[in-house]
Amino acid sequence: MKSNGKAVLTYGDGKSVDLPVYSGSIGPDVIDIRSLGQTGMFTYDPGFLATASCQSAITYIDGDAGLLYYRGYPIEQLAQNADFMEVCYLLLNGELPTASQRAAFESNIRSHTMVHDQLTNFFKGFRRDAHPMAVMVGVVGALSAFYHDALSITNAEHRAISATRLLAKVPTIAAMCYRYNTGLPFMYPRNDLSYAANFLYMMFATPCEEYVPNPVLVRAFDRILTLHADHEQNASTSTVRLAGSSGANPFACIAAGIAALWGPAHGGANEAVLKQLSEIGDVSQVGKYIARAKDKNDSFRLMGFGHRVYKNMDPRAGVMRQTCHEVLTELGLHDDPMFKLALELERIALEDDYFISKKLYPNVDFYSGIVLRALGIPVSMFTAVFALGRTVGWITQWNEMISDPEQKIGRPRQLYVGPPKRDWVPVNRRG
Ligand code: CMC
């Protein structure tokens, strides 16, 4: 980061403090407020709307312009030309791989796809109808009990081994969550298949029949992973960094990220989109629900619309929209009532003044929910799929944080608004 002058904060009766200003490579400048502590004051910023919690060289977002770059490469170019393995290499290592680096990376991931056999016993402890994310949080966290031979977070080689294990095993665990849920036998990974095809295989193959992956659907799934691979300092990534700042092991940190991702305002949104489409039920009801979304006295929100950062079209949504049409065409689903309903909702929202003026565009989850449903992935697995794509981002961000010499344990302060000091009163003198 480059120094770019200073900001001066004046407070109280004529006191002031100089605050350095820094520029990144692109994007807005930041004011370094670390020295504010000396004044005895803190900043107040619920939801971190104006706070940069770290410096990072991984992902750049310009929400107003609708830009998303991984390591400087626009997401549209990566989604069009690269596959998820290449994106993983790029995120983890900072550069696109050469052909031999790519082959070595992929072969390393493939050789770690199986999970410890004892781990399968964990699943038996869960109810069959448990939500896959509930199981994911538990089982991914439990990986640290199985792979504790390389858990030193100060050892770069150990960190790389844990990264490979997470990247390779999270799809296996996610597919196992679904299979346990449905009573189907677990399928061992097939290392001759691509990352995306192997996941679809573990989800949908049975030991009784040959499974032939459909290349259009594999490509669509691979794109979903690419589009979800990282997204700067969102809630789950910040959770991973905060958990990791205390020195917790990477499996525990990623489990914390999975927990944060589960919420409907974050990764649970694509699940919420499909649930809402079912609730709306029919194209004839769209007007009623749009009216509810616009009603100030109704807490109802149209799921899959709006974004905290993008106040323009989310660039991922544009790519996913195209993929959505490719998949619907491949599967001949354009006339499916649920998809018709989704497309009608999209059309109205894109033309409606309320949504236009508040810059509420369809977000990536709106389209990914539709694509995932078309791929046959059950709604309850949607957030698990998001976690699968985001794992590489979480690990990359965690690794960057551990390697940052300025890293400190995360410890925000507060504005206390509770009672001032008071003395304890015996129970017979209360009330
Ligand atoms: N439907 C109807 N009105 C909305 C919606 C919506 N989906 N989203 C925002 N608004 C309105 C909101 O009522 C408010 O109106 P007013 O100014 O009159 O009070 C205004 O737009 C601003 O809303 P906000 O909650 O202050 O905006 P935010 O930036 O804090 O929230 C959001 C962003 C994503 C939480 C919100 O748009 C939302 O709840 N969307 C639906 C859920 C969803 O799709 N979430 C997935 C987000 S992308 C996934 C990810 O990256 O993890």
Residues whose N, C-alpha, C, O or C-beta is under 5 A from the ligand:
A	BS01	CMC	P264 A265 H266 G267 A269 A293 F300 R301 L302 M303 G304 F305 G306 H307 R308 K358 N363
